C-alpha cells in the first residue's frame, strides 16, 4: 500500500502460465511510488516473447519520478522506444522472424491518470459499480467491427479474431494510443493480458472486482476463474484500488 497527498494505492498482481502453454511470455510491473503499472504479453515463443515482455518491463522500471503528466508520458515513451529497439535487435540476432509484445500501462500523476496501450491487452476501470474498458483492441477483428463489416456476434467466432495489428518491437517506433482522465476516489483499475479476456465476459470481471476483499484477492480469483475455464494462454492481472487519502493520517504523519 502506498499513499500520496491525493490517494492511497492498494495493488494486487498475479500471473500464471495457464493450462496449455509451457512458457509464460507475460510480464508485469507495479511501481506505485512512481505511479506506474504495466502488463506486457509477449509473442514469438521461448527466448522471444518472454524476452520482449521482460525487456519492456525492465526499461520502464527505470522511469524515475516525474513532475507533470506530460513529462511522465514523455519519460514513458522514451523508455518504451529503448525497449522497442532492444527487441528488434534481439529478433535480428535470432533470425526467426518478428517478435514483440502487447502492452498496457496505467500512469498516475497527482489526481490525473493516463492509459497507454499497443495491442490487445486491456485496461478496465470500475467506477461507481460500473465497469468500462479504457483501451480499444488493436486487432483485425476490432478494425472490422469499427468499419461495420462484421457484427459483434460474428466477431466472437471470427477465425482471425486474435490477430493483432500493433505490438512493441515490430515497427520502427512504438505505436500506442492514449486515453487520459481524472481519478475518482474509489476507482479500481484492472490491467490484463488477453489470456484473461479470452475466457471472461465484462460481467465476470465486474462481479469479481466488486465482490473481492482486496486487489490481491481479485487477481487470484480472476486467475483461478480462467484456469477453471481451460486457460489456453498465459494470464496476467494487475488490480489497483485508489482509496481516498486519510486526512487524519496525513496530519498524524
N, C-alpha and C positions, 0 to 999 in steps of 0.2 A: 504494500500500500504506500502511495506517495502523494504528498499534498503540496498544492501551490496556494497562492492568495485567492484563487478562484474555485478550485475543486480539489477533492481527494480522489485519486485514481486507484481503483482496485482492478487488477489484471489477472486473468487466467489464461493458460495456454496448454495445448496438448497436440500430439501428433502420433499417427500410427501408420505402419506400412500397409495395413489392410489385409484382406483375405487372399489376394491373388498375386500381387507383386512381391518380388524378393528383395527389392531395394527401395528405400524411402528417398524419393527425389525432392521432397518438400523441405523447406527450411522456414524458420520464423525468427522474429526479433521483437523483444519487448524492452523498450528503454523509456519508462515513464518519466525519469528525471530529465530526459531530453524531449519528451512529448512525441515519441515515435514508436509506432507499432507496425510490423511488416509480416506478410506471408508471401513466400515465393514458391512456385510449383515448377520444378524442373522438367525438361523434356529432352530425350535423347538417350536414355538408358544409363547403365552403370558407367561411371567415370566421365559422364557427360551432363545429364540432367541434374544429378546431385551436385556436381561441380558448379553448374550455373547458378542454382538457387543459393548455394553456400557462398559463392562469390558476391552475390548481391547483398546478402546479409552482412558479410564481413566488411564490405565497403561502406555500407550505411551505418555500421556500428561506430565509425569514426566521425560521424557528422558534427559532433560538438554541440554547444549551446548557441542559439540564435537570438537576435534582438528584435525581430519582427517576422510576421508571416511570410512576407516577400523574401526576406533573407533566408528563412528556413527552407522555402521551396527551392531557392537558388542553390543552397548547400546540398539539398537532397538530389537535385538533378545533376549536379557536379559529380557526386559520388556514384550516382546511377550510370553516368557516362563512363566513368572509370571501369565500373563493373562490366558494362556493355563491351568495352574494348578488350578487357581481360578474357571474357567469354569467347569473343570472336577469335582471339589469338589461340585459345585452347582448342577451339574447333578446327582451326587450320592445322594445328600440330597433330590432332587425332586423324585428320583427313578422312572423316566418316560422315561428312555432311554437316548441316547446320545443327547447332544445339542452342538451347536457350531456356528461359523460364518466364512464366507469367508472374505478375507482381501486383499486390495491393498494399497500400500503405496509408496509415492514418497519422496525420501530423497535427499536433495541438500546440498552439502558441497563445497563452492567456486564455481568453474566452472563445477564441476562433479555432476552427478545425478545417482541414482540407483532406480529401480523399484523392489519392493519385493511383492510377492503375494502368496496366497493359496486359491484355489477355482476358481470360475467363475466370480467374479467381475473383472473389466478390467481397464487398463490404456492405453490411446491413446496419441500419440504425433503428433501435427500438425506442420510441418516444411516446409517452402517454398511452402505453399499451398497444401501439400500432407499429408494425414492422415495415420499414421502407428500404428497398435496395438503393444504395447510393451510387453504385457503379453500373455500367452498361456493358455487357459482354462484347469483347472484340472477337466475334466468331462469324463464320459464314452464315449460320442459321439466324443469328440476330440481324445480320445485314439483310437477309431475305425477308424477315419479319418486318423490319423497318421500311422496306420497299413495298410491302403489301403483296409479295409474291407467294407467300405461304401463310397458313393460319397457325394459331397457337397450337391447335390440336395436331396439325401436320408436323410442327416443329418438334413435338415430343418424340416422334419416331423417325425423324429425318436421318437418312443414312450418314450424312456428314455433319451431324449436329455438334460433334466435338472438335471440328477443325477450327483452329484459332487463326486470326488474321493479324495479331500483333503479339510480340514477346520481346523480352530483353535479350540481346545477343544475336539477333537475326538481321538487324539492319545497321546502317552506318551510325545512327544515333538513336537513343531511346525514344520510342513513340508512346506517349502517355496522354491520358485525359485527366482533368482535374475538376472536382466539384468542391466548393467551399461553403461554409456556413458558420453559424454561431451556436455554441453548445448551450443546451438547457440543463439545469440540474436534474439528475436522474437519468440522463441519456445513457443508453447501453449500445456499444458498437460490437459487431461480430465481423471479424476478418476470417476468410476461409478459402481453402483450395476447392477446386471443383469436385474433388472426391467426396465432399460433404453434400453439395447441392445436387449431384447426380442421383442421390438416393433420397433426398429430403425435400419436401414442399416448404413454401414460406410459412404455412400454418404449423408445420412440425417445428421449424426453427423458432417461431414466435412463442409457441406454447412452452418449449424447453427454456427459453430465456426468461419467460415470465415466472415459471414455476421453480427454477433452480435457486438454491440457497445462496450461491455466490458465483462469480465469474469462473472460478476454478471448477466448481461443480458443474456448471453449464457446459464447459469444454469437455469434461469427462463424459457427461451424459450424451452430448452430441456425437462423440466418438463411438460410444457404445451402441447408440442407435444406428449408426452407419455400419458398424461391424455386424449387427444383427440382421441388416438388410443385404449383406454379402460383400460390402466394401471392395468393389472391383479395382479401386485406385487407392493411392496413398490419401490420407485425410488429415488435414491440419486445421485447428481452430484457435483463434485468439479472441478473447472477450474482454472488453474494457467498460467498466462502470464509472460514470462521472457523478460522484455524490457531491452535494453542496458542501462547501467548506464550513467547518465548525468555528464560528466566530469566537466562542469562548476558549476553544483550544488554541487559537491564534494568540488571544490575549494572555493566556497562561504561559505560552511559549515565549 
